[in-house]
Amino acid sequence: MRKAPGKNRAASVKAKHHSNLTFRMNILFFAIFIVFSMLIFRLGYMQIVKGEEYVRFLESKEEVPVNTSVPRGRMYDRYGRILVDNHPENAVTYTKMQTTTTEEMLKIAEKLAQLMEQPTNRVTLRDKQDFWILKNHDAAYEKVTKAEEDKIRQKEDITTSQINAEIDKLVRERITNEELLQLTAEDLEVLAIYREMASGYNLSPQIIKSENVSADEFARVSERLTELPGVNTTTDWKRVKLSSLSILGRTTVPTKGIPKERLDYYLARGYSRNDRVGESYIEAQYEELLQGQKTVVKNITNKKGQVVDTVTTYEGEPGKDLVLALDSELQAETDKIVEEELLKLKSQGASSLLDRAFLVMMDPNTGDILSMVGKKIEKNPETGNNEVVDYSYGTFTTAYEAGSAVKAATLLTGYSQGVITPNTVLGDEPIWLKGTDAKKSIFNHNSYISMDGLRALEQSSNVYMFKTALLINGTPYSYMMPLLLNENTFPKMRNSYARFGLGVNTGIDLPNEFSGVRGSSGPTDGGKILDLAIGQYDTYTPLQLAQYISTVANGGYRIQPHVVKEVRKPSKDGQTLGQLVTEVGPRILNQIDNPKEEIDYVKQGLRRVYTGARGTAKRQFENAPYTAAGKTGTAEVIYYGDLRQYWGTYSLTYTHVGFAPYENPEIAYAVVIPWASTNPNQPFSANSDIARKALDKYFELKAKYQAEKVTASDVKQPILPTITTDKIGEDAEE
């Protein structure tokens, strides 16, 4: 009985212990609640009360790419002669702060107008209206009545910015010419400066003036920089070309900046709106290499958003230099040759439609474009006189019927299809098909002449090619036969031509390449397959013709042509090119499936075009001091050039393709003279004359370079003098 009290005491102790534990746990939970409440309160305070301040603080640490106008990469020819350079010039810039007001900018513009002259030719009517409003704020907005303003505000679904825009529009419309004439010459100069300042972005330097900044102006502004917050004097770089070659391309100027259609693309890559960018051809194609890297800085701002310090985190560097495959001296000489022949032809009869001529010269083994000539006659709108302008981009953006120049591809197509062999003899005779006029070769209107492939190339037999096409179609020729076209004949021939580069993109490293136009190929177009076989149906670019003959010359490899040969770092000493970064080597796009024996046989036929008794280019090449081979072409075409009123007119296009030396080809070339004549009876040789003169110049310069020990293969390539002192500024009209 005495144990009961012991149990009660134990129970009491346990209860007291449990009570104390519960109390302590409650205290702990309460403390945790208080801590979390304080954390939540602190987070709310940081986000709501201090959020904007902290965001501004973080933004002050942001790395901002700054437009320091680093020089773009230069362009050199294959021997180190500069083609595109950068010319340094004094510049005045303005950097707008996040807190800068319109009034502050206007005061700075007024001070700058006292220190330098600013052209006013870019000031627009809208600029004048906005400036008048800025200087006459109260008078300007009195032009809109309260009733008109209320009417605008009462519109449904209209935002505050839209309301202000409509009111501003009314104000501008009601500013009179007399009021705008109140702006003095001094006002307009201030406006010209102010508009440039206002067009920039926060923390991004905006060029106010970079052209014709005199040394006195530069010095005056530099001395007063402490009084001109945001203003700086620096060096800008102006793009200068030492060649009129249009494929070099051009850049935008800072006043134009990034083209609107490419704005998002460039802004996403760290560009500023007023950056120079490549606008066409090489400048555009290799923009990422040429542009260079901007300096990256940290702008440290205070609580008011004012920049108090700038720390450079990455030093900018100039763009990479490009060494082109072009030989600038060969380019200049062949430019003259083509221009002289074009003007000579234009002065003759039956040349009313003639306005252009082309020549492409390339290394058939590497794809190096050594010369890319395009010349076009255009009328000067101011003088009314004809002028010859560069049209080198037309070599890959325009296409023409090539005529008999494609016959080597037709023969090799016949061989690869197994319908003829190098030993096949076919008769050249007038072809009579049901429902059509006779189709014949130019040299044979009545008789039957047995010939093989060699003679067919030498004499340029149309009929040999016609009969080859009929065999590919599976319908050997017979007198007055109906021509039923098999659905796979056109694809067979076009696919075969494409192996040589005809009718497809060549892969040139330039934008906007054109593949040509293919004619219709339905079952009723049977006769057109014959025209295709002699180059008078589909159209090909001059560059495609050069790639095609290169494929024949090098033994069957279609090489991708390229205008850029090397990418290098900027020169350190101005004496030698910079360190080699990338070398563009030969790239084989495909190999034709003809064996070497067939290709060599066709090359022998092309050699006879220059040396055979009946060769169509014998007069120009039989006495050449080097061996060469090629093929002439004449295409009867319908005019479709710039003169729309003459569309549909009968005309003749002349072509010439070839390579040299015959035994070991190192140069291939293509000449195209579209719509050269409207008289089929007029003798014509300019296509072959251009080919011969260009080839002579190539070998003449080769000997000169060897004698002077000029080479394009040095790792430490010396920078050589340019061949001209003429300079074309970036703002020159194309």
For each residue, the residues with C-beta under 8 A, 3 or more apart:
1: 4
2: 5 6
3: 6 7
4: 1 7 8
5: 2 8 9
6: 2 3 9 10
7: 3 4 10 11
8: 4 5 11 12
9: 5 6 12 13
10: 6 7 13 14
11: 7 8 14 15
12: 8 9 15 16
13: 9 10 16 17
14: 10 11 17 18
15: 11 12 18 19
16: 12 13 19 20
17: 13 14 20 21
18: 14 15 21 22
19: 15 16 22 23
20: 16 17 23 24
21: 17 18 24 25
22: 18 19 25 26
23: 19 20 26 27
24: 20 21 27 28
25: 21 22 28 29
26: 22 23 29 30
27: 23 24 30 31
28: 24 25 31 32
29: 25 26 32 33
30: 26 27 33 34
31: 27 28 34 35
32: 28 29 35 36
33: 29 30 36 37
34: 30 31 37 38
35: 31 32 38 39
36: 32 33 39 40
37: 33 34 40 41
38: 34 35 41 42
39: 35 36 42 43
40: 36 37 43 44
41: 37 38 44 45
42: 38 39 45 46
43: 39 40 46 47
44: 40 41 47 48 49
45: 41 42 48 49 50
46: 42 43 49 50 51 54
47: 43 44 50 51
48: 44 45 51
49: 44 45 46
50: 45 46 47 53 54
51: 46 47 48 54 55
52: 55 56
53: 50 56 57 303
54: 46 50 51 57 58
55: 51 52 58 59
56: 52 53 59 60 301 303 305
57: 53 54 60 61
58: 54 55 61 62
59: 55 56 62 301
60: 56 57 299 300 301 302
61: 57 58 298 300
62: 58 59 298 299
63: 296 297 298 313
64: 203 204 296 297 298 299
65: 270 272 294 295 296
66: 203 204 205 294 295 296 297
67: 204 205 272 274 275 294
68: 205 234 294 295 316
69: 91 207 234 235 236 237
70: 237 292 293 294 295 316 317 318 319
71: 86 237 292 318 319 570
72: 86 237 239 251 276 290 291 292 318 319
73: 286 289 290 291 292 318 319 320 321 322 570
74: 82 84 85 86 321 322 570
75: 82 83 84 248 282 321 322 323 324
76: 79 80 81 82 83 321 322 323 324 577 719
77: 80 81 83 323 324 326 327 328 329 331
78: 323 324 325 326 327 368 370 565 712
79: 76 327 328 705 710 711 712 717 720
80: 76 77 323 577 717 718 719 720
81: 76 77 328 329 719 720 721 722 723
82: 74 75 76 85 242 719 722
83: 75 76 77 241 242 243 245 248 324 326 328 722
84: 74 75 239 240 241 242 243 248 283
85: 74 82 239 240 241 242
86: 71 72 74 237 238 239 240
87: 237 238 239 240 727
88: 235 236 237 238
89: 210 211 213 235 236 237 238
90: 210 213 214 215 217 218 233 235 236
91: 69 207 209 210 213 233 234 235 236
92: 112 116 207 208 209 210 213 217 218 221 231 232 233
93: 205 206 207 208 231 232 233 234
94: 108 196 197 200 205 206 208 230 231 232
95: 200 203 204 205 206 230 232
96: 100 105 197 198 200 201 202 203 204 206 230
97: 100 202 203 229 230 305 306 307
98: 202 203 301 305 306
99: 304 305 306
100: 96 97 104 105 230
101: 104 105
102: 105 106 134 198
103: 106 107
104: 100 101 107 108 229
105: 96 100 101 102 108 109 194 197 198
106: 102 103 109 110 134 190 194
107: 103 104 110 111
108: 94 104 105 111 112 197 228 229 230 231
109: 105 106 112 113 190 191 193 194 197
110: 106 107 113 114 190
111: 107 108 114 115 224 227 228
112: 92 108 109 115 116 118 193 208 221 228 231
113: 109 110 116 118 186 189 190 193
114: 110 111
115: 111 112 217 220 221 224
116: 92 112 113 209 213 214 217 220 221
117: 189 217
118: 112 113 189 192 193 208 209
119: 122 192
120: 123 185 188 189 191 192
121:
122: 119 192 195 255
123: 120 127 128 188 191 192 195
124: 127 128
125: 128 129
126: 129 130 172
127: 123 124 130 131 191 195
128: 123 124 125 131 132 180 183 188 191
129: 125 126 132 133 172 175 180
130: 126 127 133 134 172
131: 127 128 134 135 183 187 191 194
132: 128 129 135 136 140 175 179 180 182 183
133: 129 130 136 137 140 141 168 171 172 175
134: 102 106 130 131 137
135: 131 132 187
136: 132 133 139 140 179
137: 133 134 140 141
138: 141 142
139: 136 142 143
140: 132 133 136 137 143 171 175
141: 133 137 138 144 167 171
142: 138 139
143: 139 140 170 171 174 175
144: 141 148 149 167 170 171 174
145: 148 149
146: 149 150
147: 150 151
148: 144 145 151 152 170
149: 144 145 146 152 153 167
150: 146 147 153 154
151: 147 148 154 155
152: 148 149 155 158 163 166 167
153: 149 150 158 163
154: 150 151
155: 151 152 158
156:
157:
158: 152 153 155 162 163
159: 162 163
160: 163 164
161: 164 165
162: 158 159 165 166
163: 152 153 158 159 160 166 167
164: 160 161 167 168
165: 161 162 168 169
166: 152 162 163 169 170
167: 141 144 149 152 163 164 170 171
168: 133 164 165 171 172
169: 165 166 172 173
170: 143 144 148 166 167 173 174
171: 133 140 141 143 144 167 168 174 175
172: 126 129 130 133 168 169 175
173: 169 170
174: 143 144 170 171
175: 129 132 133 140 143 171 172 179 180
176: 179 180
177: 180 181
178: 181 182
179: 132 136 175 176 182
180: 128 129 132 175 176 177 183
181: 177 178
182: 132 178 179
183: 128 131 132 180 187 188 191
184: 187 188
185: 120 188 189
186: 113 189 190
187: 131 135 183 184 190 191
188: 120 123 128 183 184 185 191 192
189: 113 117 118 120 185 186 192 193
190: 106 109 110 113 186 187 193 194
191: 109 120 123 127 128 131 183 187 188 194 195
192: 118 119 120 122 123 188 189 195 196
193: 109 112 113 118 189 190 196 197 208 209
194: 105 106 109 131 190 191 197 198
195: 122 123 127 191 192 198 199
196: 94 192 193 199 200 206 207 208 209
197: 94 96 105 108 109 193 194 200 206 208
198: 96 102 105 194 195
199: 195 196 206 274
200: 94 95 96 196 197 204 205 206 274
201: 96 204 206 272 273
202: 96 97 98
203: 64 66 95 96 97 98 299 307
204: 64 66 67 95 96 200 201 272
205: 66 67 68 93 94 95 200 232 234
206: 93 94 95 96 196 197 199 200 201 274
207: 69 91 92 93 196 210 236 254 274
208: 92 93 94 112 118 193 196 197 231
209: 91 92 116 118 193 196 212 213
210: 89 90 91 92 207 213 236 238 254
211: 89 238
212: 209
213: 89 90 91 92 116 209 210 217 218
214: 90 116 217 218
215: 90 218 219
216: 219 220
217: 90 92 115 116 117 213 214 220 221
218: 90 92 213 214 215 221 222 233
219: 215 216 222 223
220: 115 116 216 217 223 224
221: 92 112 115 116 217 218 224 225 228 231 233
222: 218 219 225 233
223: 219 220
224: 111 115 220 221 227 228
225: 221 222 228 231 232 233
226:
227: 111 224
228: 108 111 112 221 224 225 231
229: 97 104 108
230: 94 95 96 97 100 108
231: 92 93 94 108 112 208 221 225 228
232: 92 93 94 95 205 225
233: 90 91 92 93 218 221 222 225
234: 68 69 91 93 205
235: 69 88 89 90 91
236: 69 88 89 90 91 207 210 254
237: 69 70 71 72 86 87 88 89
238: 86 87 88 89 210 211 729 730
239: 72 84 85 86 87 250 251 276 729 730
240: 84 85 86 87 727 728 729 730
241: 83 84 85 244 245 248 250 727 728
242: 82 83 84 85 722 724 725 726 727 728
243: 83 84 248 328 331 332 724 728
244: 241 390 726 728
245: 83 241 248 326 331 372 390 392
246: 249 280 281 374 390 391 392 393 734
247: 281 282 372 392 393 510 563
248: 75 83 84 241 243 245 281 282 283
249: 246 278 279 280 281 282 283 284 285
250: 239 241 278 279 280 281 283 730 734
251: 72 239 276 277 278 279 283 730
252: 256 257 258 259 276 277 279
253: 256 276 730 731
254: 207 210 236 257 274 275 276
255: 122 274
256: 252 253 259
257: 252 254 272 273 274 275 276 277
258: 252 262 263 266 267 271 273 274 275 277
259: 252 256 262 263 277 279
260: 263
261:
262: 258 259 265 266 277
263: 258 259 260 266 267 273
264: 267 268
265: 262 268 269
266: 258 262 263 269 271 275 277
267: 258 263 264 270 271 273
268: 264 265
269: 265 266
270: 65 267 294
271: 258 266 267 275 277
272: 65 67 201 204 257 275
273: 201 257 258 263 267
274: 67 199 200 206 207 254 255 257 258
275: 67 254 257 258 266 271 272 291
276: 72 239 251 252 253 254 257 730
277: 251 252 257 258 259 262 266 271 284 287 291
278: 249 250 251 282 283 284 285 286 287 290 291
279: 249 250 251 252 259 283 284
280: 246 249 250 283 284 511
281: 246 247 248 249 250 284 285 393 510 511
282: 75 247 248 249 278 285 286 322 324 510 563 564
283: 84 248 249 250 251 278 279 280 286 287 290
284: 249 277 278 279 280 281 287 511
285: 249 278 281 282 509 510 511
286: 73 278 282 283 289 290 322 564
287: 277 278 283 284 290 291
288: 291
289: 73 286 319 320 322 567
290: 72 73 278 283 286 287 319 320 322
291: 72 73 275 277 278 287 288 319
292: 70 71 72 73 316 317 318 319 320
293: 70 314 316 317
294: 65 66 67 68 70 270 316
295: 65 66 68 70 312 314 315 316
296: 63 64 65 66 312 313 314 316
297: 63 64 66 310 311 312 313
298: 61 62 63 64 310 311 313
299: 60 62 64 203 307 309 310
300: 60 61 307 308 309 310 311
301: 56 59 60 98 304 305 306 307 308
302: 60 305 306 308
303: 53 56
304: 99 301
305: 56 97 98 99 301 302
306: 97 98 99 301 302
307: 97 203 299 300 301 310
308: 300 301 302
309: 299 300
310: 297 298 299 300 307
311: 297 298 300
312: 295 296 297 315
313: 63 296 297 298
314: 293 295 296
315: 295 312
316: 68 70 292 293 294 295 296
317: 70 292 293 570
318: 70 71 72 73 292 570
319: 70 71 72 73 289 290 291 292 570
320: 73 289 290 292 567 568 569 570 581
321: 73 74 75 76 567 568 569 570 571 577 578
322: 73 74 75 76 282 286 289 290 564 566 567 568
323: 75 76 77 78 80 564 565 566 567 568 577 717
324: 75 76 77 78 83 282 563 564 565
325: 78 363 366 367 368 369 370 562 563 564 565 584
326: 77 78 83 245 330 331 369 370 371 372 563
327: 77 78 79 330 331 370 371 701
328: 77 79 81 83 243 331 332 722 723
329: 77 81 332 333 701 723
330: 326 327 333 334 361 370 371 697 698 701
331: 77 243 245 326 327 328 334 335 370 371 372 373
332: 243 328 329 335 336 723 724
333: 329 330 336 337 697 701
334: 330 331 337 338 359 361 371 373 694 697
335: 331 332 338 339 373 375 390
336: 332 333 339 340
337: 333 334 340 341 359 373 690 693 694 697
338: 334 335 341 342 357 358 359 373 375 690
339: 335 336 342 343 375 388
340: 336 337 343 344
341: 337 338 344 345 357 686 689 690
342: 338 339 345 346 354 356 357 375 377 388 673
343: 339 340 346 347 377 388
344: 340 341 347 348 686
345: 341 342 348 351 354 357 673 676 686
346: 342 343 351 354 377 386
347: 343 344 351
348: 344 345 351 682
349: 679 682
350: 677 678 679 682
351: 345 346 347 348 354 676 677 678
352: 646 678
353: 639 641 643 646 649 651 675 678
354: 342 345 346 351 377 673 674 675 676 677
355: 376 377 378 641 642 675
356: 342 374 375 376 377 391 394 673 674
357: 338 341 342 345 374 375 671 672 673 674 686 690
358: 338 373 374 375 391 394 395 542 670 671 672 673
359: 334 337 338 371 373 542 669 670 671 690 691 694
360: 369 371 372 373 395 542 543 545 546 669 670
361: 330 334 369 370 371 372 546 667 668 669 694 698
362: 367 368 369 370 546 547 550 561 667 668 669
363: 325 366 367 368 370 666 667 668
364: 549 550 551 553 554 559 659 665 666 667 668
365: 554 559 586 665 666
366: 325 363 559 585 586
367: 325 362 363 550 559 560 561 562 586 587
368: 78 325 362 363 561 562 565
369: 325 326 360 361 362 372 508 561 562 563
370: 78 325 326 327 330 331 361 362 363 667 698
371: 326 327 330 331 334 359 360 361 694
372: 245 247 326 331 360 361 369 392 395 543 563
373: 331 334 335 337 338 358 359 360 392 395
374: 246 356 357 358 390 391 392 393 394 395 542
375: 335 338 339 342 356 357 358 388 389 390 391
376: 355 356 388 389 390 391 394
377: 342 343 346 354 355 356 386 387 388 389
378: 355 386 387 388 389
379: 384 385 386 387
380: 383 384 385 386 387
381: 384
382:
383: 380
384: 379 380 381
385: 379 380
386: 346 377 378 379 380
387: 377 378 379 380
388: 339 342 343 375 376 377 378
389: 375 376 377 378
390: 244 245 246 335 374 375 376
391: 246 356 358 374 375 376 394
392: 245 246 247 372 373 374 395
393: 246 247 281 374 396 397 510 512
394: 356 358 374 376 391 397 398 542
395: 358 360 372 373 374 392 398 541 542 543
396: 393 506 508 510 512 513 514 541 542 543
397: 393 394 512 513 514 541
398: 394 395 514 541
399: 514 515 516 517 539 540 541 544
400: 539 540 541 542 635 637 653 655 672 674
401: 535 536 537 538 539 540 635 637 653
402: 405 406 535 539 540 545 633 635 653 655 672
403: 406 534 535 536 633 634 635 653 654 655
404: 407 460 462 534 535 631 632 633 634
405: 402 535 545 631 632 633 655 656 657 670
406: 402 403 409 410 497 502 534 535 540 545 548 633
407: 404 410 411 456 457 460 465 533 534 535 631
408: 411 412 457 549 552 602 605 606 631
409: 406 412 413 496 497 500 502 548 552
410: 406 407 413 414 465 468 469 493 533 534
411: 407 408 414 415 420 453 456 457 465 468 602 605
412: 408 409 415 416 496 500 552 592 594 598 599 602
413: 409 410 416 417 468 472 492 493 496 497
414: 410 411 417 419 420 424 468 471 472
415: 411 412 418 420 421 422 594 598
416: 412 413 496 592 593 594
417: 413 414 471 472 492 496
418: 415
419: 414 468 471 472
420: 411 414 415 424 426 453 468 471
421: 415 424
422: 415 452 453 597 598 601
423: 452
424: 414 420 421 452 453
425: 450 451 452
426: 420 450 451 456 463 464 467 468
427: 448 449 450 451 463 467
428: 441 444 448 449 450 451 456 461 463 464
429: 440 444 447 448 449 463
430: 438 439 440 444 445 446 463
431: 438 439 440 463 466 467 477 530
432: 436 438 479 480
433: 436 439 480 481 482 483 526 527
434: 480 481 482 483
435: 482
436: 432 433 439 527
437:
438: 430 431 432
439: 430 431 433 436 462 463 466 527 530
440: 429 430 431 444 445 462 463
441: 428 444 459 460 461 462 463
442: 460 462 634
443: 459 460 614
444: 428 429 430 440 441 447 449 461 463
445: 430 440
446: 430
447: 429 444
448: 427 428 429
449: 427 428 429 444
450: 425 426 427 428
451: 425 426 427 428 455 456 459 461 464
452: 422 423 424 425 455 456
453: 411 420 422 424 456 457 464 601 602 605
454: 457 458 601 604 605 608
455: 451 452 458 459 461 605 608 612 614
456: 407 411 426 428 451 452 453 459 460 461 464 465 605
457: 407 408 411 453 454 460 461 602 605 606 608 609 631
458: 454 455 605 608 609 612 614 615 616
459: 441 443 451 455 456 614 616
460: 404 407 441 442 443 456 457 609 616 631 632
461: 428 441 444 451 455 456 457 464 465
462: 404 439 440 441 442 465 466 534
463: 426 427 428 429 430 431 439 440 441 444 466 467
464: 426 428 451 453 456 461 467 468
465: 407 410 411 456 461 462 468 469 530 533 534
466: 431 439 462 463 469 470 477 530 533 534
467: 426 427 431 463 464 470 471 476 477
468: 410 411 413 414 419 420 426 464 465 471 472 533
469: 410 465 466 472 473 489 493 529 530 532 533
470: 466 467 473 475 476 477 483 530
471: 414 417 419 420 467 468 474 475 476
472: 413 414 417 419 468 469 489 492 493
473: 469 470 483 485 486 489 529
474: 471 486 489
475: 470 471 481 483 484 486
476: 467 470 471
477: 431 466 467 470 481
478: 481
479: 432
480: 432 433 434
481: 433 434 475 477 478
482: 433 434 435
483: 433 434 470 473 475 526 527 529
484: 475 523 526
485: 473 489 490 521 522 523 524 525 526 529
486: 473 474 475 489
487: 490 491 523
488: 491 492
489: 469 472 473 474 485 486 492 493 529
490: 485 487 493 494 521 525 529 532
491: 487 488 494 495
492: 413 417 472 488 489 495 496
493: 410 413 469 472 489 490 496 497 529 532 533
494: 490 491 497 498 503 518 532 538
495: 491 492 498 499
496: 409 412 413 416 417 492 493 499 500
497: 406 409 413 493 494 500 502 503 538 548
498: 494 495 501 502 503 504
499: 495 496 551 558 590 592 593
500: 409 412 496 497 547 548 551 552 558 592
501: 498 504 506 544 547 548 550 551 558 589
502: 406 409 497 498 516 538 540 544 545 548
503: 494 497 498 515 516 518 538 540 544
504: 498 501 515 544
505: 508 513 515
506: 396 501 513 541 543 544 547 560 561
507: 560 561 587 589
508: 369 396 505 513 543 560 561 562 563
509: 285 562 563 564 584
510: 247 281 282 285 393 396 513 563
511: 280 281 284 285
512: 393 396 397
513: 396 397 505 506 508 510 541 543
514: 396 397 398 399 541
515: 399 503 504 505 541
516: 399 502 503 538 539 540 541 544
517: 399 538 539
518: 494 503 521 538
519: 525 528 531 532 537 538
520: 525 528
521: 485 490 518 525 528
522: 485 525
523: 484 485 487 526
524: 485
525: 485 490 519 520 521 522 528 529
526: 433 483 484 485 523 529
527: 433 436 439 483 530 531
528: 519 520 521 525 531 532 537
529: 469 473 483 485 489 490 493 525 526 532 533
530: 431 439 465 466 469 470 527 533 534
531: 519 527 528 534 536 537
532: 469 490 493 494 519 528 529 535 536 537 538
533: 407 410 465 466 468 469 493 529 530
534: 403 404 406 407 410 462 465 466 530 531
535: 401 402 403 404 405 406 407 532 540 633 635 655
536: 401 403 531 532 635 636 637
537: 401 519 528 531 532
538: 401 494 497 502 503 516 517 518 519 532
539: 399 400 401 402 516 517
540: 399 400 401 402 406 502 503 516 535 544 545 548
541: 395 396 397 398 399 400 506 513 514 515 516 544 545
542: 358 359 360 374 394 395 396 400 545 546 670 671 672
543: 360 372 395 396 506 508 513 546 547 561 670
544: 399 501 502 503 504 506 516 540 541 547 548
545: 360 402 405 406 502 540 541 542 548 549 655 657 670 672
546: 360 361 362 542 543 549 550 561 657 668 669 670
547: 362 500 501 506 543 544 550 551 558 559 561
548: 406 409 497 500 501 502 540 544 545 551 552 657 670
549: 364 408 545 546 552 553 630 631 657 658 659 668 669 670
550: 362 364 367 501 546 547 553 554 558 559 659 668
551: 364 499 500 501 547 548 554 556 557 558 559 592
552: 408 409 412 500 548 549 556 599 602 603 606 659
553: 364 549 550 603 659 665 668
554: 364 365 550 551 557 559 665
555: 596 599
556: 551 552 591 592 594 596 599
557: 551 554 588 590 591
558: 499 500 501 547 550 551 588 589 590 591 592
559: 364 365 366 367 547 550 551 554 586 587 588 589
560: 367 506 507 508 586 587 588 589
561: 362 367 368 369 506 507 508 543 546 547
562: 325 367 368 369 508 509 565 584 587
563: 247 282 324 325 326 369 372 508 509 510
564: 282 286 322 323 324 325 509 567 584
565: 78 323 324 325 368 562 583 584 712
566: 322 323 580 581 582 583 584
567: 289 320 321 322 323 564 580 581 582 583 584
568: 320 321 322 323 577 578 579 580 581
569: 320 321 578 579 581
570: 71 73 74 317 318 319 320 321 578
571: 321 574 575 576 577 578 719
572: 578
573: 576
574: 571 719
575: 571 718 719
576: 571 573 716 717 718 719
577: 76 80 321 323 568 571 716 717 718 719
578: 321 568 569 570 571 572
579: 568 569
580: 566 567 568 583 715
581: 320 566 567 568 569
582: 566 567
583: 565 566 567 580
584: 325 509 562 564 565 566 567
585: 366
586: 365 366 367 559 560
587: 367 507 559 560 562
588: 557 558 559 560 591
589: 501 507 558 559 560
590: 499 557 558
591: 556 557 558 588
592: 412 416 499 500 551 556 558 599
593: 416 499
594: 412 415 416 556 598 599
595: 598 599
596: 555 556 599 600
597: 422 600 601
598: 412 415 422 594 595 601 602
599: 412 552 555 556 592 594 595 596 602 603
600: 596 597 603 604
601: 422 453 454 597 598 604 605
602: 408 411 412 453 457 552 598 599 605 606
603: 552 553 599 600 606 607 629 662
604: 454 600 601 607 608
605: 408 411 453 454 455 456 457 458 601 602 608 609
606: 408 457 552 602 603 609 610 629 630 631 658
607: 603 604 610 611 627 628 629 662
608: 454 455 457 458 604 605 611 612 615
609: 457 458 460 605 606 612 615 616 617 618 629 630 631 632
610: 606 607 615 617 618 620 621 622 624 628 629 630 658
611: 607 608 615 618 621 622
612: 455 458 608 609 615 618
613: 618
614: 443 455 458 459 618
615: 458 608 609 610 611 612 618 621 622
616: 458 459 460 609 631 632 688
617: 609 610 620 621 630 632 656 658 688 691
618: 609 610 611 612 613 614 615 621 622
619: 622 685 688
620: 610 617 685 688 689 691 692
621: 610 611 615 617 618 624 628 630 688 692
622: 610 611 615 618 619
623:
624: 610 621 627 628 692 695 696
625: 699
626: 660 661 695 699
627: 607 624 660 661 662 663
628: 607 610 621 624 658 659 660 661 662 695
629: 603 606 607 609 610 658 659 660 662
630: 549 606 609 610 617 621 656 657 658 659 669 691
631: 404 405 407 408 457 460 549 606 609 616 656 657 658
632: 404 405 460 609 616 617 654 655 656 687 688
633: 402 403 404 405 406 535 654 655 656 657 687
634: 403 404 442 652 653 654 655 684
635: 400 401 402 403 535 536 652 653 654 655
636: 536 650 652 680
637: 400 401 536 650 651 652 653 674 675
638: 647 648 649 650 651
639: 353 643 646 647 648 649 650 651 675
640: 647
641: 353 355 646 674 675
642: 355
643: 353 639 646 647
644: 647
645:
646: 352 353 639 641 643 649
647: 638 639 640 643 644
648: 638 639
649: 353 638 639 646 678
650: 636 637 638 639 678
651: 353 637 638 639 675 676 677 678
652: 634 635 636 637 675 676 677 678 679 680 684
653: 400 401 402 403 634 635 637 672 673 674 675 676
654: 403 632 633 634 635 671 672 673 676 684 686 687
655: 400 402 403 405 535 545 632 633 634 635 670 671 672 673 687
656: 405 617 630 631 632 633 669 670 671 687 688 690 691
657: 405 545 546 548 549 630 631 633 668 669 670 671
658: 549 606 610 617 628 629 630 631 668 669 691 695
659: 364 549 550 552 553 628 629 630 662 665 667 668 669
660: 626 627 628 629 665 666 667 695 698 699
661: 626 627 628 664 665 666
662: 603 607 627 628 629 659 665
663: 627
664: 661
665: 364 365 553 554 659 660 661 662 668
666: 363 364 365 660 661
667: 361 362 363 364 370 659 660 695 698
668: 361 362 363 364 546 549 550 553 657 658 659 665
669: 359 360 361 362 546 549 630 656 657 658 659 691 694 695
670: 358 359 360 405 542 543 545 546 548 549 655 656 657
671: 357 358 359 542 654 655 656 657 687 688 690 691 694
672: 357 358 400 402 542 545 653 654 655 687
673: 342 345 354 356 357 358 653 654 655 676 686 687 690
674: 354 356 357 400 637 641 653
675: 353 354 355 637 639 641 651 652 653
676: 345 351 354 651 652 653 654 673 684 686
677: 350 351 354 651 652 680 682 684
678: 350 351 352 353 649 650 651 652
679: 349 350 652 682
680: 636 652 677
681:
682: 348 349 350 677 679
683:
684: 634 652 654 676 677 687
685: 619 620 688 689
686: 341 344 345 357 654 673 676 689 690
687: 632 633 654 655 656 671 672 673 684 690 691
688: 616 617 619 620 621 632 656 671 685 691 692
689: 341 620 685 686 692 693
690: 337 338 341 357 359 656 671 673 686 687 693 694
691: 359 617 620 630 656 658 669 671 687 688 694 695
692: 620 621 624 688 689 695 696
693: 337 689 690 696 697
694: 334 337 359 361 371 669 671 690 691 697 698
695: 624 626 628 658 660 667 669 691 692 698 699
696: 624 692 693 699 700
697: 330 333 334 337 693 694 700 701
698: 330 361 370 660 667 694 695 701 702
699: 625 626 660 695 696 702 703
700: 696 697 703 704
701: 327 329 330 333 697 698 704 705
702: 698 699 705 706
703: 699 700 706 707
704: 700 701 707 708 710
705: 79 701 702 708 709 710 711
706: 702 703 709 710
707: 703 704
708: 704 705
709: 705 706
710: 79 704 705 706 720
711: 79 705 714
712: 78 79 565 717
713:
714: 711 717 718
715: 580
716: 576 577
717: 79 80 323 576 577 712 714
718: 80 575 576 577 714
719: 76 80 81 82 571 574 575 576 577
720: 79 80 81 710
721: 81
722: 81 82 83 242 328 725
723: 81 328 329 332
724: 242 243 332
725: 242 722
726: 242 244
727: 87 240 241 242
728: 240 241 242 243 244 732
729: 238 239 240 732
730: 238 239 240 250 251 253 276
731: 253
732: 728 729
733:
734: 246 250
